[in-house]
Amino acid sequence: MRTNKWKKLKIHVALVCGIGLTVALASCDEVDEAFDCAEICEEFKRCFDSELDVNDCVDTCFDAVEADTELRADADDCAGCIDNKACNEVNDACPSCQPVFDAFKPQS
């Protein structure tokens, strides 16, 4: 009888820990996506559009990457690629940035 109680307790603890870990990992993904968008938008402003409203860009970028897993992967790759690149190097060195830039640049 006592062993059965411990098994149930272990199962409940494992379940609670699993749920907690899932929530924590989901939150980390959102922080990473927001950071990627901020980095990309700052770079876009620095290199391509000095008038860009970075806050609006980040909001648009974040919404876009939340809705599209392929774009999310491109944004992650782009943010990692643009570090320490001169503006004239970004397009050639970081092809993953182009779909991200296209997704949130202001429409003419």
Secondary structure, 3 states (H helix, E strand, C coil): CHHHHHHHHHHHHHHHHHHHHHHHHHHHHHHHHHHHHHHHHHHHHHHCCCCCCHHHHHHHHHHHHHHCHHHHHHHHHHHHHCCCCCHHHHHHHCCCHHHHHHHHCCCC
